[in-house]
């Protein structure tokens, strides 16, 4: 029974999917990090970029204006990135930077 469960899980998840932090760059490149890292460590390596979490499924499904504010979240530099999660590295436009983003 245990082997059958492992087999099913391995069919669904790619090998090591939960062991790494994935950062998707604006050009589509995916960077995988296997050690603990904070958002500030990533943004220091990529000046004029911010790190974002994707919107939660609840904010995508719900059409209310309250959920629209809970869309993609810009992470503060102190946020610790979690293994098994995907983050997006986005360039900061000049207009957004002038508004204080």
C-alpha positions as CSV (number, residue, x, y, z in Angstrom):
1,X,0.0,0.0,0.0
2,X,2.8,2.4,0.9
3,X,4.5,1.8,-2.4
4,X,1.3,2.5,-4.3
5,X,0.9,5.8,-2.6
6,X,4.5,6.8,-3.3
7,X,3.9,5.9,-6.9
8,X,0.8,8.0,-7.2
9,X,2.4,11.0,-5.6
10,X,5.5,10.7,-7.8
11,X,3.2,10.8,-10.9
12,X,1.6,14.0,-9.7
13,X,4.7,15.9,-8.4
14,X,8.0,16.3,-10.2
15,X,10.9,14.8,-8.3
16,X,12.0,17.3,-5.6
17,X,9.1,19.7,-6.3
18,X,8.7,20.4,-2.6
19,X,12.4,20.6,-1.8
20,X,13.2,23.9,-3.6
21,X,12.2,27.5,-3.9
22,X,11.4,28.5,-7.4
23,X,11.9,32.1,-8.7
24,X,10.5,32.9,-12.1
25,X,12.3,35.7,-13.8
26,X,10.6,38.2,-16.2
27,X,12.3,36.5,-19.2
28,X,10.8,33.1,-18.2
29,X,13.9,31.6,-16.6
30,X,13.2,29.6,-13.5
31,X,15.8,29.6,-10.7
32,X,15.7,26.9,-8.1
33,X,17.2,27.5,-4.7
34,X,17.6,24.7,-2.2
35,X,18.8,26.7,0.8
36,X,17.0,29.1,3.2
37,X,16.8,32.6,1.7
38,X,15.0,35.9,2.3
39,X,13.4,38.1,-0.3
40,X,16.0,40.8,0.4
41,X,18.8,38.4,-0.6
42,X,17.2,37.9,-4.0
43,X,16.4,41.6,-4.6
44,X,20.0,42.6,-3.6
45,X,21.2,40.3,-6.4
46,X,18.7,41.9,-8.9
47,X,18.6,45.7,-8.3
48,X,15.4,47.5,-9.4
49,X,13.3,44.3,-9.0
50,X,10.7,43.2,-6.5
51,X,9.8,39.7,-5.5
52,X,6.1,38.8,-5.6
53,X,3.9,35.9,-4.5
54,X,1.2,34.8,-6.9
55,X,-2.4,35.7,-5.9
56,X,-4.2,33.3,-3.7
57,X,-6.9,31.1,-5.4
58,X,-9.6,32.8,-3.3
59,X,-8.7,36.2,-4.7
60,X,-8.9,34.8,-8.3
61,X,-12.2,33.1,-7.8
62,X,-14.0,36.0,-5.9
63,X,-15.0,39.0,-8.0
64,X,-15.4,41.4,-5.0
65,X,-13.2,44.5,-4.8
66,X,-11.9,43.4,-1.4
67,X,-10.3,40.4,-3.0
68,X,-8.7,42.4,-5.7
69,X,-6.6,44.1,-3.1
70,X,-5.3,40.6,-2.1
71,X,-3.9,39.8,-5.5
72,X,-0.2,39.3,-6.1
73,X,1.7,40.5,-3.0
74,X,5.1,42.2,-3.0
75,X,7.3,40.6,-0.4
76,X,9.2,42.7,2.1
77,X,13.0,42.1,2.3
78,X,12.7,40.3,5.6
79,X,10.2,37.7,4.3
80,X,11.6,34.2,4.3
81,X,10.9,32.2,1.1
82,X,9.3,28.8,1.6
83,X,10.3,25.6,-0.1
84,X,7.8,24.3,-2.5
85,X,6.5,27.7,-3.4
86,X,6.9,29.8,-6.5
87,X,7.8,33.5,-6.5
88,X,8.1,36.0,-9.4
89,X,11.0,38.4,-9.8
90,X,9.5,41.5,-11.5
91,X,11.3,44.7,-12.7
92,X,10.2,47.9,-11.1
93,X,9.1,50.4,-13.7
94,X,10.1,54.1,-13.3
95,X,6.5,55.1,-12.9
96,X,5.8,52.6,-10.2
97,X,9.0,53.6,-8.3
98,X,8.0,57.2,-8.4
99,X,4.6,56.4,-6.8
100,X,6.3,54.5,-4.0
101,X,5.0,51.2,-5.4
